[in-house]
Amino acid sequence: MTRLVEYPLKDGGSIMVEVDDDLAGPRRASDTAERAHRTFEDAITSIRPIGTALLEQVKALSPESVQLELGVKLNAKAGIVLASSSAEGHVKITLKWSPGKE
């Protein structure tokens, strides 16, 4: 089951995000939406260290270009987390070299 979480934005306004329901047991329909305790921007701050850690590892391969695709989920409590299955998301790294270049 999923539920809606309203995330306030730092500059005002808010966005509604559908998240996996991590609460066990029956719930009333009125419990399916809640307001997050932190802003959306604060909830997604972990994207940068995830991407940085992955890019630091592939830099040693010296590709001409790197394309990084992260499969992530937004969790009401944890913020951004890497998705746990290929159905939800993945990490895809594309490295490119041109022939004859070192």
Disulfide bonds with the S-S distance in Angstrom:
none
